Amino acid sequence: MGFKTDAIHAGQEPDPTTGAVTTPIYQTSTYVQEGLGKHKGFEYARTQNPTRMALEKNMAVLERGVAGYAFASGMAATTALTQLLLKQGDHAICSDNVYGGTFRLFDKIVRHYGIEFSYVDTSDPGNVERAIGANTRMIFVETPTNPIMSIADIRALSEIAHHRPNCRLAVDNTFMSPYFQRPIELGADIVVHSTTKYLNGHSDSVGGIAVLKRKDDAERLQFIQNAAGAILSPFDSWLVLRGIKTLPVRMEAHTTNGMAIANYLRSKKQVKRIYYPGLPDHPGHDLAKKQMSGFGGMIAFELDGLEQAKSFLGQVKLCSLAESLGGVETLISHPATMTHASVPPAERARLGITDGLVRISVGIEDVEDLIADLEKAFHHAR
């Protein structure tokens, strides 16, 4: 069915016991069995939970995959992907500009299991082509990237990945959500999300999910989810399901406000550079228009160094200084000392994550109020 209909109904039948329209929170650790080997499809809550399964089915439909599996965080979902795809002696390629937690996982943990990582600018498929080898098993990309908003050609990268045996393209689709971008339809094998962000949308839950195109990958990831145990709780699953019901209307509001804020920032002399794919002068604008149906609410902009950024961030009131993104409220952050503090300073500088860079997750408030808050901060910032 249409996306809005699926967001509300996919994977969510009325409760068979009471007829409840909303999927109940099955807050149980285990299930009574009628006899040895005889049960109702549920044995233990780490393995199966009806609330979590409803979310997983819903996301599989929205991302056009065969199955989805929900985890305790976005990083837990990404960790499960490394367990699915990589073993000692393998090689993986990753976008050089990714969330700092992803870099930390790959560089500080997974690498020590004998797995090699290459970090390249994935906005140029040629960089990926040059980095790929016979033992490359995973290409992991963010598009748009966090926080520079670089755009990668998902279709081109999927073709490169599939020219190698047993290589998968995994796309972190957190910034766009399946409402604005569906990587599996463009050739990706796996999509991962931090459900904490736009899917939940209300800054009251932490979680992650992976959706897969291939049945064999799905069966293996289900085994890993159960064996490793980093599952999403029933209550958090219910919160994300609730959030997804309003995802289409929220994303439309985010992108409308995002474009308005981006255009406002263009008028400010203090802003040295703006990173937003909805602006025609963004280097990935044309590609973004082809593979995305909206530009979202994530913007980064550069001020003149750490002191000006600190002064500016100290003046905002309506825009909340906080990590995370994707909530209905506007959040503003300083990547160099917050989300990307784990990235070495020299590498941050090379990527453009300067001490003056500010990232804003534009919420769905009245945009005039947001602009007034930013205007006051610009006026008083040193």
Summary of the structure (lengths in Angstrom):
residues: 382
radius of gyration: 20.9
end to end distance: 52.5
largest distance: 73.2
contacts: 1344
relative contact order: 0.13
helix: 40%
strand: 16%
